[in-house]
Amino acid sequence: MPKPTRTAKQLQQMLIQRIEAQPGLRGQQTDVHRGGVVGIPPEDDGPNWTVRVVTDRGNHRGDIAQIIRTLQLQYDLED
């Protein structure tokens, strides 16, 4: 069954809401804020979108990555 779709802007807004709900993250700029959501070719029924990386990968947080993965499982990017 296909997943519901959302625009890149809608997905970004959903991600930001979830990130800012995390303790200590409200108001902090992340790749989600700066890079936004971009489409990618899906591999083996994987997600068709990701977040553009604009910071050093060493600064990435597991909790934010989990938020992104969760939304990737729930929604596809609208064509």
MDTraj code that builds the backbone (N, CA, C; nanometers):
import mdtraj as md
import numpy as np

residues = "MET PRO LYS PRO THR ARG THR ALA LYS GLN LEU GLN GLN MET LEU ILE GLN ARG ILE GLU ALA GLN PRO GLY LEU ARG GLY GLN GLN THR ASP VAL HIS ARG GLY GLY VAL VAL GLY ILE PRO PRO GLU ASP ASP GLY PRO ASN TRP THR VAL ARG VAL VAL THR ASP ARG GLY ASN HIS ARG GLY ASP ILE ALA GLN ILE ILE ARG THR LEU GLN LEU GLN TYR ASP LEU GLU ASP".split()
xyz = np.array([
    [0.0837, -0.1177, 0.0000],
    [0.0000, 0.0000, 0.0000],
    [0.0886, 0.1246, 0.0000],
    [0.0621, 0.2171, -0.0912],
    [0.1456, 0.3380, -0.0969],
    [0.1280, 0.4260, 0.0265],
    [0.2371, 0.4933, 0.0593],
    [0.2331, 0.5866, 0.1722],
    [0.1696, 0.7170, 0.1267],
    [0.1101, 0.7911, 0.2208],
    [0.0613, 0.9248, 0.1855],
    [0.1790, 1.0133, 0.1450],
    [0.1521, 1.1122, 0.0620],
    [0.2585, 1.2011, 0.0160],
    [0.2424, 1.3397, 0.0777],
    [0.3547, 1.4088, 0.0852],
    [0.3586, 1.5464, 0.1334],
    [0.4594, 1.6222, 0.0477],
    [0.4442, 1.7526, 0.0397],
    [0.5421, 1.8347, -0.0309],
    [0.6686, 1.8445, 0.0542],
    [0.7780, 1.8886, -0.0097],
    [0.9038, 1.9064, 0.0633],
    [0.8850, 2.0063, 0.1771],
    [0.8114, 2.1122, 0.1509],
    [0.7882, 2.2142, 0.2539],
    [0.7091, 2.1557, 0.3716],
    [0.6078, 2.0754, 0.3422],
    [0.5287, 2.0143, 0.4488],
    [0.6134, 1.9186, 0.5319],
    [0.6946, 1.8364, 0.4645],
    [0.7812, 1.7431, 0.5377],
    [0.8800, 1.8188, 0.6250],
    [0.9378, 1.9266, 0.5722],
    [1.0313, 2.0065, 0.6504],
    [0.9617, 2.0650, 0.7739],
    [0.8422, 2.1165, 0.7563],
    [0.7681, 2.1725, 0.8703],
    [0.7381, 2.0654, 0.9745],
    [0.7008, 1.9464, 0.9301],
    [0.6732, 1.8373, 1.0232],
    [0.7990, 1.7988, 1.1002],
    [0.9116, 1.7914, 1.0290],
    [1.0377, 1.7591, 1.0951],
    [1.0753, 1.8647, 1.1978],
    [1.0644, 1.9908, 1.1598],
    [1.0999, 2.0994, 1.2516],
    [1.0128, 2.0962, 1.3763],
    [0.8846, 2.0712, 1.3607],
    [0.7960, 2.0631, 1.4776],
    [0.8411, 1.9542, 1.5722],
    [0.8764, 1.8393, 1.5180],
    [0.9187, 1.7272, 1.6025],
    [1.0553, 1.7535, 1.6665],
    [1.1459, 1.8137, 1.5906],
    [1.2793, 1.8449, 1.6448],
    [1.2672, 1.9465, 1.7576],
    [1.1899, 2.0524, 1.7354],
    [1.1784, 2.1564, 1.8370],
    [1.1014, 2.1111, 1.9595],
    [1.0322, 1.9990, 1.9503],
    [0.9635, 1.9430, 2.0665],
    [1.0613, 1.8665, 2.1572],
    [1.1824, 1.8397, 2.1075],
    [1.2828, 1.7686, 2.1858],
    [1.3483, 1.8644, 2.2856],
    [1.3726, 1.8187, 2.4066],
    [1.4371, 1.9050, 2.5067],
    [1.5714, 1.9594, 2.4566],
    [1.5897, 2.0884, 2.4693],
    [1.7151, 2.1524, 2.4347],
    [1.7339, 2.1857, 2.2874],
    [1.6393, 2.1495, 2.2019],
    [1.6580, 2.1744, 2.0593],
    [1.5772, 2.2917, 2.0051],
    [1.4852, 2.3422, 2.0836],
    [1.4038, 2.4547, 2.0355],
    [1.4935, 2.5739, 2.0030],
    [1.4790, 2.6250, 1.8807],
    [1.5559, 2.7403, 1.8385],
    [1.6926, 2.7097, 1.7797],
    [1.7389, 2.5850, 1.7914],
    [1.8679, 2.5495, 1.7329],
    [1.8514, 2.5208, 1.5844],
    [1.9464, 2.5678, 1.5044],
    [1.9453, 2.5440, 1.3608],
    [2.0076, 2.4082, 1.3304],
    [1.9378, 2.3280, 1.2511],
    [1.9849, 2.1949, 1.2126],
    [1.9899, 2.1879, 1.0598],
    [2.0371, 2.0763, 1.0080],
    [2.0342, 2.0558, 0.8631],
    [1.8911, 2.0615, 0.8109],
    [1.7959, 2.0206, 0.8911],
    [1.6555, 2.0281, 0.8499],
    [1.6170, 2.1742, 0.8264],
    [1.6598, 2.2617, 0.9148],
    [1.6295, 2.4040, 0.9017],
    [1.7028, 2.4653, 0.7821],
    [1.8310, 2.4343, 0.7687],
    [1.9156, 2.4994, 0.6677],
    [1.9143, 2.4301, 0.5320],
    [1.9117, 2.2990, 0.5323],
    [1.9244, 2.2251, 0.4068],
    [1.7928, 2.1864, 0.3437],
    [1.6947, 2.1607, 0.4267],
    [1.5633, 2.1246, 0.3759],
    [1.5536, 1.9810, 0.3269],
    [1.4369, 1.9478, 0.2779],
    [1.4050, 1.8145, 0.2285],
    [1.4287, 1.8109, 0.0781],
    [1.4946, 1.7042, 0.0315],
    [1.5205, 1.6864, -0.1116],
    [1.4812, 1.5453, -0.1537],
    [1.4391, 1.5344, -0.2772],
    [1.4038, 1.4045, -0.3320],
    [1.5277, 1.3248, -0.3685],
    [1.5164, 1.1921, -0.3551],
    [1.6237, 1.1004, -0.3940],
    [1.5606, 0.9821, -0.4660],
    [1.6381, 0.9132, -0.5499],
    [1.5838, 0.7918, -0.6111],
    [1.5716, 0.6830, -0.5046],
    [1.4526, 0.6265, -0.4866],
    [1.4370, 0.5229, -0.3838],
    [1.5100, 0.3944, -0.4226],
    [1.5658, 0.3280, -0.3235],
    [1.6344, 0.2004, -0.3433],
    [1.5601, 0.0916, -0.2688],
    [1.5229, -0.0144, -0.3386],
    [1.4568, -0.1291, -0.2766],
    [1.3428, -0.0880, -0.1848],
    [1.2504, -0.0108, -0.2380],
    [1.1325, 0.0323, -0.1642],
    [1.1669, 0.1205, -0.0441],
    [1.2820, 0.1880, -0.0515],
    [1.3233, 0.2790, 0.0554],
    [1.2599, 0.4155, 0.0382],
    [1.3016, 0.5113, 0.1201],
    [1.2435, 0.6455, 0.1123],
    [1.2796, 0.7151, -0.0181],
    [1.1918, 0.8067, -0.0612],
    [1.2207, 0.8832, -0.1828],
    [1.2621, 1.0265, -0.1503],
    [1.2963, 1.0525, -0.0238],
    [1.3426, 1.1847, 0.0174],
    [1.4388, 1.1719, 0.1342],
    [1.5173, 1.2784, 0.1521],
    [1.6102, 1.2863, 0.2638],
    [1.6291, 1.4329, 0.2991],
    [1.7150, 1.4605, 0.3944],
    [1.7472, 1.5979, 0.4330],
    [1.8866, 1.6296, 0.3799],
    [1.8979, 1.7433, 0.3131],
    [2.0274, 1.7848, 0.2579],
    [2.1254, 1.8108, 0.3728],
    [2.2429, 1.7535, 0.3608],
    [2.3476, 1.7697, 0.4628],
    [2.4251, 1.8975, 0.4336],
    [2.4271, 1.9873, 0.5313],
    [2.5004, 2.1131, 0.5148],
    [2.6028, 2.1353, 0.6260],
    [2.6060, 2.0481, 0.7254],
    [2.7038, 2.0603, 0.8336],
    [2.7934, 1.9376, 0.8356],
    [2.8963, 1.9444, 0.9146],
    [2.9889, 1.8336, 0.9313],
    [2.9144, 1.7124, 0.9853],
    [2.9309, 1.5996, 0.9216],
    [2.8599, 1.4780, 0.9638],
    [2.8934, 1.4379, 1.1084],
    [3.0065, 1.4807, 1.1582],
    [3.0434, 1.4519, 1.2960],
    [2.9542, 1.5214, 1.3973],
    [2.8794, 1.6217, 1.3532],
    [2.7895, 1.6950, 1.4419],
    [2.6468, 1.6422, 1.4388],
    [2.6212, 1.5381, 1.3626],
    [2.4848, 1.4857, 1.3522],
    [2.4415, 1.4189, 1.4813],
    [2.3142, 1.4303, 1.5101],
    [2.2572, 1.3756, 1.6337],
    [2.1690, 1.2567, 1.6012],
    [2.1807, 1.1537, 1.6819],
    [2.1004, 1.0333, 1.6629],
    [1.9519, 1.0571, 1.6800],
    [1.9145, 1.1459, 1.7720],
    [1.7718, 1.1707, 1.7946],
    [1.7070, 1.2396, 1.6747],
    [1.7806, 1.3292, 1.6112],
    [1.7268, 1.3958, 1.4923],
    [1.7202, 1.2967, 1.3761],
    [1.8228, 1.2137, 1.3620],
    [1.8222, 1.1121, 1.2568],
    [1.7030, 1.0185, 1.2726],
    [1.6695, 0.9837, 1.3953],
    [1.5549, 0.8959, 1.4203],
    [1.4238, 0.9636, 1.3813],
    [1.4118, 1.0915, 1.4078],
    [1.2918, 1.1657, 1.3683],
    [1.2773, 1.1626, 1.2161],
    [1.3879, 1.1828, 1.1457],
    [1.3846, 1.1801, 0.9994],
    [1.3450, 1.0413, 0.9505],
    [1.4079, 0.9368, 1.0048],
    [1.3760, 0.7996, 0.9621],
    [1.2295, 0.7652, 0.9865],
    [1.1766, 0.8090, 1.0986],
    [1.0365, 0.7807, 1.1310],
    [0.9433, 0.8436, 1.0276],
    [0.9678, 0.9691, 0.9929],
    [0.8823, 1.0344, 0.8921],
    [0.9031, 0.9744, 0.7532],
    [1.0254, 0.9276, 0.7234],
    [1.0486, 0.8623, 0.5946],
    [0.9655, 0.7347, 0.5820],
    [0.9443, 0.6673, 0.6924],
    [0.8625, 0.5456, 0.6915],
    [0.7135, 0.5775, 0.6759],
    [0.6738, 0.6968, 0.7166],
    [0.5322, 0.7330, 0.7150],
    [0.4884, 0.8040, 0.5874],
    [0.5790, 0.8828, 0.5257],
    [0.5405, 0.9671, 0.4126],
    [0.6403, 0.9594, 0.2995],
    [0.5887, 0.9701, 0.1773],
    [0.6700, 0.9872, 0.0583],
    [0.6657, 1.1333, 0.0170],
    [0.7695, 1.1741, -0.0568],
    [0.7724, 1.3085, -0.1126],
    [0.6812, 1.3110, -0.2343],
    [0.5984, 1.4145, -0.2408],
    [0.5084, 1.4319, -0.3534],
    [0.5899, 1.4568, -0.4798],
    [0.5508, 1.3925, -0.5884],
    [0.6223, 1.4102, -0.7170],
    [0.6040, 1.5472, -0.7735],
])
top = md.Topology()
chain = top.add_chain()
for i, resn in enumerate(residues, 1):
    res = top.add_residue(resn, chain, resSeq=i)
    for name in ("N", "CA", "C"):
        top.add_atom(name, md.element.get_by_symbol(name[0]), res)
traj = md.Trajectory(xyz[None], top)
